[in-house]
Structure formats: C-alpha cells, structure tokens
Amino acid sequence: MPDPARLRDSTQIVLPCGVLNGLREKLEADFMITIFEGDEQHCRIIGSPVEIKEVSSFLSRQGVPLQ
C-alpha cells in the first residue's frame, strides 16, 4: 500500500497565495488542476501526479521557488 504522505506530495503543491498573482489564470487555463484557498495565506494546487509535475516545471520556469 502506498505511503499517504508520498501520494499527497505527488498530487498537490502548497504555496503562499501571493505567489500565484498573475499566474493563476494561466495555470487554470493550461492545466487540469484545482486551486483551493485554504486560508488567506496558503493555496493548494491539486491535480493528478502528471499534472502536478507539469505545474511544478511551469512554476519553476516562472521563477516560483518550490520546496
């Protein structure tokens, strides 16, 4: 059975919401993801492992630091 933490890491990205300013519309248009604003500070980008990998690459190219 897969480790839940590893599965969660492959299906979501958690970032400060401010980082997505100017990128949110492009992300939602280009990728099959959901952006969930859990609170005023953090947003979750949720999608399949393939989509999350592509979103990570896109964000890195835009200069968004990912941990």
N, C-alpha and C positions, 0 to 999 in steps of 0.2 A: 504494500500500500504506500502511495507517495506521501512524503512529508508535507503537512499542510503549509508550513512556513515557506518552503521552496515553491510550492504551487502558487501561493499568494504572490510571491515575488515575481513570478513569471506572468501574472495576469493583471498586475496593477503597478502604477507609478504614483508615488505620493510626493507632491511638490507644494511650495508656497503658492497660493493663488495668484499673487502678483507676478510671478514668473511667466504666467500664461497670457499676460496682457499683450494683445496684438497677435498672438499665436492661436488662440482658442478656436476662432472661426476656421482657420486653415486646417487645424487638427481634426475638427469635427467634419469638415468637408472631404478631407483626403483619406481618413481612416475610419474603420468601423469600430468606434470606441464610444464610451460614455464618460463624461466628465462630471463628477459628483463633488459638490462643495460641501464637505462635512462640517466645516465651521468657517469663520471669516478668514482664517489663516491658511488652511490646508485644503488642497483639492486632490482628488484621486482620479487618475485616468485608468479606466477599467476596459479590458478587452482580452481577446484571445492571446495566447503566448506569441503567435506570429505577429499580430498587430502591435503588441507591446514592444516587441523587438524593433519593429519598423519605426514606431513612435520614438523610441529611445534614440535611434540613429538620427531621426529628423531633429529632435531636440538638441542633440549633441552638435549637429551641423549649425544650429541656430545660436550656439554658444550657451545653452542652458546647462548648468552643472548638474549632473546626476550622481547620486551616491550609490 
